[in-house]
Amino acid sequence: MARVGFKMQLKAGNEAEYKRRHDEVWPNLQQLLKETGIGNYSIFRDGLTLFAYLEIDDPARLLPLPQEELMRQWWRYMEPLMECNPDASPVVVPLEEAFHMD
């Protein structure tokens, strides 16, 4: 099982709306992520910095997600709240695992 960590940034003033939208995350998006093999997915917030963590058997299965229309719709929905790339995908900074304990 691969552990994947990355960070993203909120735009100031959007903390509550970001939380609300994730409290109501689309069921079909959750299904897509599960079908991709993503499990144990969490996002934590420290001020405007978001830290995301997920587990997946094969990280290569993440590569097709940006081509999924549902994923692109979610990104466009979240774009006003976050720092994003020109295609509306969030700016993601991969994090190197420094320690792990089972």
C-alpha positions in Angstrom: 0.0 0.0 0.0 1.4 3.4 -1.0 0.9 6.4 1.3 0.6 9.6 -0.6 0.8 13.1 1.0 0.5 16.5 -0.6 -0.4 20.0 0.2 -2.6 22.6 -1.4 -3.6 26.2 -0.5 -6.9 27.9 0.2 -7.6 31.5 -0.7 -8.2 33.7 2.4 -11.7 33.9 3.5 -12.8 30.5 2.1 -12.1 28.2 5.0 -15.8 27.7 6.0 -17.0 27.3 2.4 -14.2 24.7 1.7 -15.3 22.7 4.8 -19.0 23.0 3.8 -18.4 21.7 0.3 -16.4 18.8 1.6 -19.0 18.0 4.2 -21.3 17.6 1.2 -18.9 16.0 -1.2 -20.6 14.5 -4.2 -21.4 10.7 -3.8 -20.4 10.0 -7.4 -17.0 11.7 -6.8 -16.5 9.5 -3.8 -17.4 6.5 -5.9 -14.9 7.5 -8.6 -12.1 7.9 -6.0 -12.9 4.5 -4.5 -13.0 2.8 -8.0 -9.6 4.3 -8.6 -8.3 2.5 -5.6 -8.1 5.4 -3.2 -8.8 4.7 0.4 -8.1 6.2 3.8 -8.3 9.7 2.3 -8.2 12.7 4.6 -7.6 16.4 4.2 -6.4 18.5 7.2 -6.2 22.3 7.4 -3.6 24.5 9.1 -4.6 28.1 8.4 -4.8 28.3 4.6 -2.6 25.2 4.0 -4.3 21.9 3.3 -2.6 18.6 3.9 -4.0 15.7 2.1 -3.2 12.0 2.8 -4.4 8.9 0.9 -3.6 5.3 0.5 -3.6 3.5 -2.8 -2.2 0.1 -4.0 -0.8 1.5 -7.2 -0.1 5.2 -7.4 -0.1 5.0 -11.2 -3.9 4.6 -11.0 -4.0 8.3 -10.0 -2.6 9.4 -13.4 -5.9 9.0 -15.4 -8.0 11.0 -12.8 -7.4 14.4 -14.4 -9.0 13.2 -17.6 -12.2 12.2 -15.8 -15.0 14.7 -16.5 -16.4 14.4 -13.0 -13.0 15.2 -11.5 -12.7 18.3 -13.8 -16.2 19.4 -12.7 -15.2 19.1 -9.0 -12.1 21.2 -9.7 -14.1 23.9 -11.4 -16.5 23.9 -8.4 -13.6 24.3 -6.0 -11.5 26.7 -8.1 -12.8 29.9 -6.6 -11.7 28.7 -3.1 -8.2 27.5 -3.8 -4.9 28.2 -5.6 -5.4 26.5 -9.0 -3.6 25.8 -12.2 -5.0 27.2 -15.5 -7.0 23.9 -16.0 -8.8 24.5 -12.6 -6.9 21.7 -11.0 -5.6 22.6 -7.5 -1.9 23.5 -7.2 -0.5 20.4 -5.5 2.8 20.1 -3.8 3.8 16.5 -3.3 5.3 15.7 0.1 8.1 13.3 0.8 7.4 10.8 3.6 9.9 11.4 6.4 8.7 8.9 8.9 6.1 6.1 9.2 5.1 3.7 12.0 2.5 1.0 11.8 
